[in-house]
Amino acid sequence: MIALSLAEIASVVGGQTHDIPDPSVQVTGRVVRDSREVEPGSLFVAFVGERVDGHDFAASVVEAGAAAVLASRPVGVPAIVVDDVQTALGALARHVVERLGATLVALTGSAGKTSTKDLIAQVLQRKAPTVYTPGSLNNEIGLPLTALSATEETRFLVLEMGARGIGHIRYLTGLTPPKVGLVLNVGTAHIGEFGGREQIAQAKGELVESLPPADAGGVAILNADDPLVRAMASRTKARVILFGESGEADVRAENVTLMESGQPAFRLHTPSGCSDVTMRLYGEHHVSNALAAAAVAHELGMSADEIATALSEAGSLSRWRMEVTERPDGVTVVNDAYNANPESMRAALRALAAMGKGRRTWAVLGQMAELGDEALAEHDAVGRLAVRLNVGKLVAVGGREASWLQLGAYNEGSWGEESVHVSDTQAAIDLLRSQLRPGDVVLVKASRSVGLERVAEALVEGTEGEVAVR
């Protein structure tokens, strides 16, 4: 974080200093909520969780070098005490962002947020120092912590914004007001919580509503291929840039191909020129993500050749997202188990089909959470798609939703041993270990709560395989 005195922080967050002999002492280290991450000069944020109360670690973090604790009660060591820790953390982030002068890029969407954020970060880092959301810490706590990790050298701040309801993104943009706003898509992720795609679009569009007008430098980057996203142009005063495969897109892809490896290639068109891209990431869905990143980079002054080179060299910065491991026996394990929704599940299956040409393919799938009344239909549809793509074997893991996956496959014509329903991850591991053959390709994917990454990890444990893309 940029250096601030404890007195200044207390003033910004509306707090009172307690047990602080010298309020001029500066916070020069990271702002953290995990006591294990404290370093000399840190500010430790004490949240009260369901199982752990951060205030209980106050003495140990100060002993480890923290300058003070941001707390909701006195803790017997240097502390800034506030009424609400989360609100104070947000206020501090807003203050730091305003002090920085960095260009803030915010993005949201139903699918692909984290992968796209990682691409944007890797492209922009070639132009200037860039700070970006680690993993998918895109909520009211993770977002301000990311913003507070910026320094005086930071020129671009790339923030992923998630939402579980109307008003969430409006709140986040209030903490870290963006200049460039990107909306990727409106899908069915969390549809059970929102109530419908129109409500999801309403929530995601709060991002473009927050942007400054065009004459103040505001830029809204919208997916030309998604009608609900494209319609958001009427909700912003910012300048609108379209990306996609549509001929009307300002930044678009032509001649899209999927290589036998499952990696996409295309011709990138931007208003300032064209260049060829061959991606290291797996799956055709990354073309849209790459175009979104290219649109951001173009608006921030990068040439088509610079963008294409960066996209061609970019990898995945976040774990368990199309993470490919080649085992010594020729088995390929694709660990995409971080999360799942209908759109990302279909994209992963298509990537599996491309990677598995001439090889036996396995789709080890589990529940897609938070689909509400759409759950049965969506799981059934994924099971059917696995059959249509000629996936060699579907292994549905878990309870009711997994049975719906298998039911879809069965109704589409998978009547023999092409699909099987197992109760848990260990059963899936046992099955795969007994039946995998050299050269097979295995996709592992489900919502995070299922924990299917354990299947992928078990399949590569003890091998000398190398992760092809991380």
ChimeraX attribute file (.defattr): number of C-alpha atoms within 10 A of each C-alpha:
attribute: neighborCount
match mode: 1-to-1
recipient: residues
	/A:1	20
	/A:2	18
	/A:3	15
	/A:4	14
	/A:5	16
	/A:6	24
	/A:7	18
	/A:8	15
	/A:9	22
	/A:10	20
	/A:11	14
	/A:12	17
	/A:13	23
	/A:14	16
	/A:15	21
	/A:16	18
	/A:17	22
	/A:18	18
	/A:19	14
	/A:20	17
	/A:21	9
	/A:22	12
	/A:23	16
	/A:24	12
	/A:25	17
	/A:26	20
	/A:27	21
	/A:28	19
	/A:29	20
	/A:30	23
	/A:31	26
	/A:32	22
	/A:33	19
	/A:34	14
	/A:35	18
	/A:36	11
	/A:37	13
	/A:38	23
	/A:39	20
	/A:40	16
	/A:41	20
	/A:42	24
	/A:43	28
	/A:44	29
	/A:45	26
	/A:46	24
	/A:47	19
	/A:48	14
	/A:49	8
	/A:50	6
	/A:51	6
	/A:52	11
	/A:53	12
	/A:54	19
	/A:55	20
	/A:56	12
	/A:57	17
	/A:58	26
	/A:59	16
	/A:60	14
	/A:61	25
	/A:62	23
	/A:63	12
	/A:64	17
	/A:65	15
	/A:66	26
	/A:67	26
	/A:68	27
	/A:69	31
	/A:70	33
	/A:71	27
	/A:72	21
	/A:73	17
	/A:74	19
	/A:75	19
	/A:76	11
	/A:77	18
	/A:78	24
	/A:79	28
	/A:80	30
	/A:81	22
	/A:82	21
	/A:83	14
	/A:84	15
	/A:85	22
	/A:86	19
	/A:87	16
	/A:88	24
	/A:89	23
	/A:90	24
	/A:91	20
	/A:92	23
	/A:93	25
	/A:94	20
	/A:95	16
	/A:96	24
	/A:97	24
	/A:98	11
	/A:99	11
	/A:100	19
	/A:101	12
	/A:102	20
	/A:103	18
	/A:104	22
	/A:105	22
	/A:106	26
	/A:107	26
	/A:108	28
	/A:109	24
	/A:110	23
	/A:111	22
	/A:112	19
	/A:113	23
	/A:114	26
	/A:115	22
	/A:116	24
	/A:117	28
	/A:118	24
	/A:119	26
	/A:120	28
	/A:121	23
	/A:122	22
	/A:123	27
	/A:124	27
	/A:125	15
	/A:126	13
	/A:127	15
	/A:128	12
	/A:129	17
	/A:130	23
	/A:131	24
	/A:132	23
	/A:133	23
	/A:134	18
	/A:135	15
	/A:136	18
	/A:137	18
	/A:138	24
	/A:139	18
	/A:140	20
	/A:141	17
	/A:142	20
	/A:143	26
	/A:144	27
	/A:145	25
	/A:146	24
	/A:147	27
	/A:148	23
	/A:149	20
	/A:150	24
	/A:151	19
	/A:152	14
	/A:153	13
	/A:154	16
	/A:155	20
	/A:156	23
	/A:157	25
	/A:158	24
	/A:159	32
	/A:160	27
	/A:161	26
	/A:162	22
	/A:163	22
	/A:164	17
	/A:165	17
	/A:166	17
	/A:167	13
	/A:168	19
	/A:169	25
	/A:170	20
	/A:171	18
	/A:172	27
	/A:173	22
	/A:174	14
	/A:175	22
	/A:176	24
	/A:177	22
	/A:178	26
	/A:179	22
	/A:180	26
	/A:181	29
	/A:182	30
	/A:183	26
	/A:184	28
	/A:185	26
	/A:186	25
	/A:187	21
	/A:188	22
	/A:189	24
	/A:190	21
	/A:191	24
	/A:192	17
	/A:193	14
	/A:194	22
	/A:195	16
	/A:196	18
	/A:197	18
	/A:198	14
	/A:199	16
	/A:200	26
	/A:201	22
	/A:202	19
	/A:203	23
	/A:204	33
	/A:205	27
	/A:206	24
	/A:207	29
	/A:208	32
	/A:209	20
	/A:210	25
	/A:211	24
	/A:212	21
	/A:213	16
	/A:214	15
	/A:215	10
	/A:216	12
	/A:217	12
	/A:218	21
	/A:219	26
	/A:220	30
	/A:221	30
	/A:222	28
	/A:223	28
	/A:224	24
	/A:225	19
	/A:226	16
	/A:227	12
	/A:228	21
	/A:229	23
	/A:230	20
	/A:231	14
	/A:232	23
	/A:233	20
	/A:234	11
	/A:235	15
	/A:236	21
	/A:237	19
	/A:238	25
	/A:239	18
	/A:240	20
	/A:241	21
	/A:242	24
	/A:243	30
	/A:244	25
	/A:245	22
	/A:246	16
	/A:247	13
	/A:248	12
	/A:249	20
	/A:250	21
	/A:251	30
	/A:252	27
	/A:253	26
	/A:254	15
	/A:255	10
	/A:256	16
	/A:257	15
	/A:258	19
	/A:259	16
	/A:260	14
	/A:261	16
	/A:262	22
	/A:263	21
	/A:264	23
	/A:265	22
	/A:266	19
	/A:267	17
	/A:268	25
	/A:269	23
	/A:270	22
	/A:271	14
	/A:272	13
	/A:273	11
	/A:274	18
	/A:275	17
	/A:276	20
	/A:277	23
	/A:278	20
	/A:279	26
	/A:280	21
	/A:281	27
	/A:282	28
	/A:283	24
	/A:284	22
	/A:285	20
	/A:286	21
	/A:287	28
	/A:288	21
	/A:289	24
	/A:290	29
	/A:291	31
	/A:292	29
	/A:293	27
	/A:294	30
	/A:295	27
	/A:296	26
	/A:297	20
	/A:298	19
	/A:299	14
	/A:300	14
	/A:301	12
	/A:302	19
	/A:303	18
	/A:304	23
	/A:305	17
	/A:306	18
	/A:307	29
	/A:308	26
	/A:309	16
	/A:310	21
	/A:311	24
	/A:312	18
	/A:313	15
	/A:314	21
	/A:315	20
	/A:316	20
	/A:317	18
	/A:318	16
	/A:319	15
	/A:320	22
	/A:321	23
	/A:322	27
	/A:323	23
	/A:324	24
	/A:325	25
	/A:326	19
	/A:327	20
	/A:328	14
	/A:329	13
	/A:330	14
	/A:331	22
	/A:332	25
	/A:333	25
	/A:334	30
	/A:335	24
	/A:336	26
	/A:337	28
	/A:338	21
	/A:339	22
	/A:340	22
	/A:341	24
	/A:342	20
	/A:343	19
	/A:344	20
	/A:345	22
	/A:346	18
	/A:347	16
	/A:348	25
	/A:349	24
	/A:350	20
	/A:351	24
	/A:352	26
	/A:353	26
	/A:354	21
	/A:355	23
	/A:356	23
	/A:357	15
	/A:358	11
	/A:359	15
	/A:360	19
	/A:361	26
	/A:362	27
	/A:363	24
	/A:364	28
	/A:365	31
	/A:366	32
	/A:367	28
	/A:368	24
	/A:369	21
	/A:370	17
	/A:371	23
	/A:372	15
	/A:373	12
	/A:374	14
	/A:375	19
	/A:376	18
	/A:377	13
	/A:378	21
	/A:379	28
	/A:380	22
	/A:381	19
	/A:382	22
	/A:383	29
	/A:384	21
	/A:385	20
	/A:386	28
	/A:387	21
	/A:388	13
	/A:389	13
	/A:390	15
	/A:391	24
	/A:392	21
	/A:393	20
	/A:394	25
	/A:395	24
	/A:396	28
	/A:397	28
	/A:398	20
	/A:399	14
	/A:400	12
	/A:401	20
	/A:402	25
	/A:403	23
	/A:404	24
	/A:405	31
	/A:406	27
	/A:407	23
	/A:408	23
	/A:409	27
	/A:410	19
	/A:411	13
	/A:412	17
	/A:413	13
	/A:414	23
	/A:415	10
	/A:416	8
	/A:417	9
	/A:418	18
	/A:419	24
	/A:420	22
	/A:421	22
	/A:422	17
	/A:423	14
	/A:424	17
	/A:425	22
	/A:426	15
	/A:427	15
	/A:428	22
	/A:429	19
	/A:430	13
	/A:431	14
	/A:432	18
	/A:433	12
	/A:434	8
	/A:435	8
	/A:436	16
	/A:437	13
	/A:438	13
	/A:439	18
	/A:440	19
	/A:441	27
	/A:442	29
	/A:443	26
	/A:444	26
	/A:445	34
	/A:446	26
	/A:447	20
	/A:448	18
	/A:449	13
	/A:450	21
	/A:451	16
	/A:452	30
	/A:453	21
	/A:454	16
	/A:455	24
	/A:456	25
	/A:457	15
	/A:458	16
	/A:459	21
	/A:460	19
	/A:461	11
	/A:462	9
	/A:463	12
	/A:464	12
	/A:465	18
	/A:466	12
	/A:467	15
	/A:468	15
	/A:469	18
	/A:470	17
